[in-house]
Every structure is written in C-alpha cells, then in structure tokens.
Amino acid sequence: MIDFLSWVGAVGGIGAVFAVLMFLIYRHDRKMSEDRLSEDRKYMEDRLTALIETYNQAVQENTKILAELFTYLKAKNGNRQ
C-alpha cells in the first residue's frame, strides 16, 4: 500500500492520476462515438444512393414518355405550333 501511495505522489498526486484516467476514458468514448457515427454515415450514404438511383430512373422514364407524347401530338396536329 505504501508503494502505491509513493507512486501516486511521484507522478504528481491524486489529481494527476484522475486526470490521466479521465483522459483515457474520454479517448475511449470518442473512439467509440466516431466508429458509431462512421457506421451511421455509411448507412445514410447507402440509403441516399438508392434514393438518387430511383429518382434518376423515374426521370429517365418520364423523359421517354414526354418525348413520345410530344411526337404523338406533333403527328396528330400535323406539325402545327
């Protein structure tokens, strides 16, 4: 027990020991938070990519339909403007 107290006194006192302990806990917590945020960000990016692909597909289909409608109306009206 005396050896432990001597060691605590040698490293700067109980405040220094608590400061190091708090820093280690903080660093561990930050690493876990960053890992969790990284996973969440990856999930959101995957969802956004799927949404964008669906949107682009719908726009392409609508463009084709509008082009066909324009061609049909032009043919039906005899190229009148």
C-alpha positions in Angstrom: 0.0 0.0 0.0 2.9 2.4 0.8 4.5 1.6 -2.5 1.2 2.6 -4.3 1.0 5.9 -2.3 4.6 6.6 -3.1 4.0 6.0 -6.8 0.9 8.3 -6.7 3.0 11.0 -5.0 5.8 10.6 -7.6 3.5 11.0 -10.6 2.0 14.3 -9.4 -0.6 13.4 -6.8 -4.1 12.0 -6.9 -5.2 14.8 -9.3 -2.7 13.7 -11.9 -3.8 10.1 -11.6 -7.5 11.2 -12.0 -6.6 13.4 -14.9 -4.9 10.6 -16.8 -7.8 8.3 -16.0 -10.4 10.8 -17.2 -8.3 11.4 -20.4 -8.2 7.7 -21.2 -11.9 7.3 -20.6 -12.6 10.3 -22.8 -10.4 9.0 -25.6 -12.1 5.6 -25.5 -15.5 7.2 -25.6 -14.6 9.4 -28.6 -13.3 6.4 -30.5 -16.5 4.5 -29.9 -18.6 7.5 -30.9 -16.6 8.1 -34.1 -17.0 4.4 -35.0 -20.7 4.5 -34.4 -21.0 7.8 -36.4 -19.0 6.2 -39.3 -21.4 3.3 -39.4 -24.4 5.6 -39.3 -22.9 7.8 -42.1 -22.3 4.7 -44.3 -25.9 3.6 -43.8 -27.2 7.1 -44.7 -25.0 7.2 -47.8 -26.3 3.9 -48.9 -29.9 5.0 -48.5 -29.2 8.3 -50.3 -27.5 6.5 -53.2 -30.5 4.1 -53.6 -32.9 7.1 -53.4 -30.9 9.0 -56.1 -30.8 6.0 -58.4 -34.6 5.6 -58.0 -35.1 9.3 -58.8 -32.8 9.2 -61.8 -34.6 6.1 -63.2 -38.0 7.8 -62.8 -36.7 11.0 -64.5 -35.4 8.9 -67.4 -38.8 7.1 -67.8 -40.7 10.4 -67.6 -38.4 11.9 -70.2 -39.0 9.0 -72.6 -42.8 9.3 -72.1 -42.8 13.0 -72.6 -40.8 12.6 -75.8 -43.3 10.0 -77.1 -46.2 12.3 -76.2 -44.6 15.2 -77.9 -44.0 13.1 -81.1 -47.6 11.8 -80.9 -49.1 15.3 -80.5 -46.9 16.6 -83.3 -48.0 13.9 -85.6 -51.7 14.3 -84.7 -51.7 18.1 -85.1 -49.9 17.9 -88.4 -46.8 19.8 -87.2 -48.8 22.9 -86.2 -47.4 25.0 -83.5 
